[in-house]
Amino acid sequence: MTGQRTPEPGHSEPGTREQRIQKPRHSLPRAPEPGNLNPGNAEPRNLKRPGPQGLPGRSPERGSGTILAAGLGMVVMVAMALMLLLAQSAVMASRAAAAADLAALAAADALRGISPGVPCSVAADVAGRQGAKIVSCTEGGGETVEIRTELLNRSMFGAATGHARAGPPP
């Protein structure tokens, strides 16, 4: 036995049979208890937390995320409803202005004699085809006509109105 070292009693060299027996190559995690699964960690977790008075039971914050998500959803829906109402009002204002423009042009043509008819009745007819009514029709100097219209369909914010003036080119 030349060149070999003998271990002292009570000590073993690394990699000896004694160490392999004492320390397994791999350790298997403990199986969790049924109903108390915690993925990634085999240690069971305590699902019950102390209540507001320190008594064991459910946490007072349990379910608060659901309430917050529902509240956020309601805020988003209300904001979208308001945006839709504002968009509807903008479209209706545009329609009222277009009806006033067309009615004023038709009345100015009738006033100058380019088309037949009384200017304000021609304007009322054109506005009616656009879903509006004439609120005021004024013939001004220099063969100009000023028209104010209001849409027949009303929104929650009231009726949309339009105003236009037409006449011969300068």
Phi, psi and chi 1 to 4 in degrees:
 res  aa     phi    psi   chi1   chi2   chi3   chi4
   1 MET       -   54.3  -73.1 -145.7  155.4      -
   2 THR   -88.4  139.8   58.6      -      -      -
   3 GLY    83.5   -5.3      -      -      -      -
   4 GLN  -104.5  141.0  -71.4 -173.5   -8.2      -
   5 ARG   -97.8  137.6 -140.4  172.7  102.6 -160.1
   6 THR   -99.4  133.2   57.8      -      -      -
   7 PRO   -69.8  151.1   20.1  -24.9      -      -
   8 GLU   -71.6  154.0  -65.0  177.6   18.8      -
   9 PRO   -63.1  136.4   -6.6    9.4      -      -
  10 GLY    89.0  -10.8      -      -      -      -
  11 HIS  -117.7  145.2  -67.3   87.1      -      -
  12 SER  -128.1  153.2   61.0      -      -      -
  13 GLU   -79.9  155.0  -69.4 -177.4   25.2      -
  14 PRO   -61.4  139.0  -12.6   18.2      -      -
  15 GLY    84.1    7.5      -      -      -      -
  16 THR   -80.3  169.5   63.2      -      -      -
  17 ARG   -63.1  -34.3 -176.3  172.7 -172.8  -91.3
  18 GLU   -63.2  -40.9  -68.7  173.4    3.1      -
  19 GLN   -68.6  -38.9  -81.4 -174.1  -22.7      -
  20 ARG   -64.1  -33.4  -76.0 -166.6  -62.5  -98.6
  21 ILE   -73.6  -39.9  -68.5  172.9      -      -
  22 GLN   -73.1  -36.9  -70.1  174.2    0.0      -
  23 LYS  -118.5  110.7 -167.3 -175.7 -122.2 -174.2
  24 PRO   -68.9  156.5   19.7  -25.4      -      -
  25 ARG   -61.1  -43.6  -73.3 -174.1  174.1  171.1
  26 HIS  -139.3  151.9   63.5  -79.9      -      -
  27 SER  -114.6  135.8   61.5      -      -      -
  28 LEU   -86.4  139.6  -62.9  174.1      -      -
  29 PRO   -70.5  154.5   22.3  -28.7      -      -
  30 ARG   -69.0  145.1  -81.7 -171.6   -0.5 -162.5
  31 ALA   -74.8  133.4      -      -      -      -
  32 PRO   -72.0  158.0   22.9  -28.5      -      -
  33 GLU   -70.7  149.1  -62.1  173.0   13.8      -
  34 PRO   -60.8  136.4  -16.4   24.2      -      -
  35 GLY    81.6    0.8      -      -      -      -
  36 ASN  -130.8   55.5 -166.0   10.3      -      -
  37 LEU   -85.2  139.3  -62.7  178.0      -      -
  38 ASN  -136.6   94.2 -174.0    1.9      -      -
  39 PRO   -59.9  142.8  -11.6   18.0      -      -
  40 GLY    85.6  -14.1      -      -      -      -
  41 ASN  -145.2  124.8 -173.1    1.9      -      -
  42 ALA   -79.9  -10.9      -      -      -      -
  43 GLU   -70.1  132.2  -66.8  -63.8  -40.1      -
  44 PRO   -68.7  144.1   19.9  -26.9      -      -
  45 ARG  -105.1  152.1   58.0 -176.7  170.6  168.8
  46 ASN   -84.1  111.9 -174.0    7.0      -      -
  47 LEU   -82.9  -19.5  -64.9  178.0      -      -
  48 LYS   -97.7  128.7  -68.0 -171.0  175.9 -175.7
  49 ARG  -113.9  158.8  -64.3 -178.5 -175.5  148.4
  50 PRO   -65.0  141.7   -9.4   14.1      -      -
  51 GLY   -75.3 -168.6      -      -      -      -
  52 PRO   -62.1  -31.4    1.3   -1.7      -      -
  53 GLN   -95.2   10.6  -70.6   82.5   21.6      -
  54 GLY    86.6    2.9      -      -      -      -
  55 LEU   -82.1  147.1  -59.2  173.3      -      -
  56 PRO   -65.4  142.2    0.7    0.8      -      -
  57 GLY   161.2 -157.4      -      -      -      -
  58 ARG   -80.5  149.4  -63.0 -173.9   98.1  178.4
  59 SER   -74.0  143.1  171.1      -      -      -
  60 PRO   -69.4  -15.5   22.5  -30.4      -      -
  61 GLU   -91.8    1.5  -65.6 -179.3    8.2      -
  62 ARG   -67.9  124.1 -162.1  167.6  168.1   90.7
  63 GLY    90.4    0.1      -      -      -      -
  64 SER   -68.7  -28.6   63.3      -      -      -
  65 GLY   -64.5  -37.1      -      -      -      -
  66 THR   -64.2  -43.1  -56.4      -      -      -
  67 ILE   -64.5  -43.2  -59.9  -61.8      -      -
  68 LEU   -63.9  -41.2  -71.0  173.2      -      -
  69 ALA   -65.6  -40.4      -      -      -      -
  70 ALA   -65.3  -41.0      -      -      -      -
  71 GLY   -63.9  -42.8      -      -      -      -
  72 LEU   -63.7  -39.7 -178.9   62.3      -      -
  73 GLY   -61.8  -40.6      -      -      -      -
  74 MET   -65.8  -40.5  -70.0  -62.1  -70.0      -
  75 VAL   -62.4  -42.5  166.3      -      -      -
  76 VAL   -64.6  -41.4  167.7      -      -      -
  77 MET   -66.5  -39.7  -73.4 -167.8  -65.3      -
  78 VAL   -65.5  -41.5  166.8      -      -      -
  79 ALA   -62.8  -40.2      -      -      -      -
  80 MET   -67.8  -38.0  -69.8 -160.1   52.3      -
  81 ALA   -63.4  -41.9      -      -      -      -
  82 LEU   -64.4  -40.0  -73.9  174.5      -      -
  83 MET   -63.2  -39.6  -67.8  -64.6  -72.5      -
  84 LEU   -66.0  -39.5  -73.8  173.5      -      -
  85 LEU   -65.1  -41.0  -74.8  172.8      -      -
  86 LEU   -66.5  -38.8  -71.1  174.1      -      -
  87 ALA   -64.7  -40.2      -      -      -      -
  88 GLN   -63.5  -40.5  178.4 -170.5   19.2      -
  89 SER   -64.1  -39.8  -65.0      -      -      -
  90 ALA   -64.9  -40.5      -      -      -      -
  91 VAL   -65.5  -41.9  167.6      -      -      -
  92 MET   -67.2  -37.3  -68.8 -178.0   80.1      -
  93 ALA   -64.8  -38.3      -      -      -      -
  94 SER   -65.8  -40.6  177.2      -      -      -
  95 ARG   -64.7  -39.8  -74.7 -177.4   53.6 -152.2
  96 ALA   -66.1  -39.9      -      -      -      -
  97 ALA   -67.0  -39.3      -      -      -      -
  98 ALA   -65.7  -39.9      -      -      -      -
  99 ALA   -63.8  -40.1      -      -      -      -
 100 ALA   -65.4  -42.1      -      -      -      -
 101 ASP   -60.3  -49.0  -73.9  -19.5      -      -
 102 LEU   -64.3  -41.7  -69.8  172.9      -      -
 103 ALA   -65.5  -40.4      -      -      -      -
 104 ALA   -65.8  -40.8      -      -      -      -
 105 LEU   -64.4  -42.1  -70.8  170.8      -      -
 106 ALA   -65.7  -40.5      -      -      -      -
 107 ALA   -66.7  -38.6      -      -      -      -
 108 ALA   -66.1  -38.7      -      -      -      -
 109 ASP   -64.7  -40.1  -75.4  -12.0      -      -
 110 ALA   -68.2  -36.6      -      -      -      -
 111 LEU   -65.8  -39.0 -176.2   62.1      -      -
 112 ARG   -80.9  -10.0  -68.7  178.8   46.6 -149.6
 113 GLY    90.6    8.3      -      -      -      -
 114 ILE   -73.1  -35.6  -62.1  173.9      -      -
 115 SER  -125.8  152.9   62.2      -      -      -
 116 PRO   -77.5  154.0   26.8  -32.2      -      -
 117 GLY   119.6  167.2      -      -      -      -
 118 VAL   -82.0  133.3  177.3      -      -      -
 119 PRO   -53.9  -47.6  -24.8   31.1      -      -
 120 CYS   -70.9  -33.7  -71.8      -      -      -
 121 SER   -72.0  -35.2   63.8      -      -      -
 122 VAL   -64.7  -41.9  170.1      -      -      -
 123 ALA   -63.4  -40.6      -      -      -      -
 124 ALA   -64.7  -38.3      -      -      -      -
 125 ASP   -65.4  -45.4 -176.9   44.0      -      -
 126 VAL   -65.8  -42.2  170.0      -      -      -
 127 ALA   -64.6  -37.6      -      -      -      -
 128 GLY   -62.7  -37.1      -      -      -      -
 129 ARG   -68.6  -19.5  -76.6 -171.9 -113.5  146.3
 130 GLN   -96.2    4.5  -59.8  -61.1  -43.7      -
 131 GLY    80.2   28.6      -      -      -      -
 132 ALA  -132.2  165.6      -      -      -      -
 133 LYS  -123.7  154.3   66.2  179.1 -179.6  178.8
 134 ILE   -82.0  125.4  -60.5  -70.0      -      -
 135 VAL   -89.3  -42.2  174.9      -      -      -
 136 SER  -149.5  147.2   69.6      -      -      -
 137 CYS  -137.5  117.1  176.7      -      -      -
 138 THR  -126.7  125.8  -50.7      -      -      -
 139 GLU   -89.9  122.8  -64.5  178.0   19.2      -
 140 GLY  -101.9  179.6      -      -      -      -
 141 GLY   -71.9  155.2      -      -      -      -
 142 GLY    73.1   29.1      -      -      -      -
 143 GLU    59.3   40.3  -62.4  179.9  -19.9      -
 144 THR  -105.2  154.6   62.1      -      -      -
 145 VAL  -131.5  134.9  178.0      -      -      -
 146 GLU  -114.9  127.5 -172.4  173.6  -20.3      -
 147 ILE  -123.9  138.7  -58.1  -72.7      -      -
 148 ARG  -122.2  129.9  -68.9 -171.5 -174.4  -84.1
 149 THR  -122.0  162.8   59.5      -      -      -
 150 GLU  -141.2  133.3 -176.5  177.1  -75.6      -
 151 LEU   -69.8  145.8  -75.4 -176.1      -      -
 152 LEU   -72.7  -34.7  -61.9  174.1      -      -
 153 ASN   -82.1  130.5  -64.2  -27.0      -      -
 154 ARG  -107.1  149.0  -60.8  175.0   74.4   86.7
 155 SER  -102.4 -177.0   72.0      -      -      -
 156 MET   -64.9  -25.0  -71.2 -177.4   65.0      -
 157 PHE   -91.0    3.9  -60.7  116.1      -      -
 158 GLY   109.4 -172.8      -      -      -      -
 159 ALA   -83.7  143.1      -      -      -      -
 160 ALA   -85.3  137.7      -      -      -      -
 161 THR  -121.1  154.4   59.7      -      -      -
 162 GLY  -133.9  156.5      -      -      -      -
 163 HIS  -141.6  133.7  172.6 -105.2      -      -
 164 ALA  -149.8  153.9      -      -      -      -
 165 ARG  -132.7  136.2 -177.6 -178.6  -52.0  158.3
 166 ALA  -139.8  154.5      -      -      -      -
 167 GLY  -174.5 -171.8      -      -      -      -
 168 PRO   -68.7  157.1   24.0  -30.6      -      -
 169 PRO   -64.7  151.6   14.4  -19.6      -      -
 170 PRO   -67.9      -   12.4  -14.8      -      -
